[in-house]
C-alpha cells in the first residue's frame, strides 16, 4: 500500500468504514472497494497526471461504470492534506447507497406481500364462506366410510 493509500485507508477506518483493499473488478484492480454498494475508491498519485495514464484510467472507469460500479477518485495531494475530508465524502456516499439499498429491499418486500395478499384473498373468502353456519345446509356426517369399489 502506498503512503497516500495508507493515509486514505486510515482516514476511512477512523470514519467507521471498512473498505476492502486491492479488489479485482473486471480484470482491473481498484485501491479500495465497497462491494455491497458497488463503490470503488481510487487514490491517484503523481503518475495519474500523465496523459497516457489518465486516458487508461478513464477507459477503466468507463468499464467499471458499465458494470454498475461508481468510481471516486482523490488526488494524492488532497489525501495527504485532507484525508479526513476524503473519508467523509466516501462515508456519505456509502451511507447514501446503503440507505437506497435498504429502501429498495423494503419496496420489494412490500410488493411481494401485496402479490401474496392478492393471490390468497379468494381462498380466504372461500374459507370464510365454508365456515359459516347455514341452517339450510345439510350436515354431512364426518365418519363416512370410504368407498372401496363398485357393488
Buried (B, 14 or more C-beta within 10 A) or exposed (E): EEEBBBBBBEBBEEBEBEBEBEBEBEEBEBBBBBEEBBBBBBBBBEEBEEEEBEEEBEEBBEEBEEEEBBBBBBBBEBBEEBBBEBBBBBBEBBBEBBEEEEEEEEEEEEEEEEEEEEEEEEEEEEEEEEEEEEEEEEEEEEEEEEEEEEE
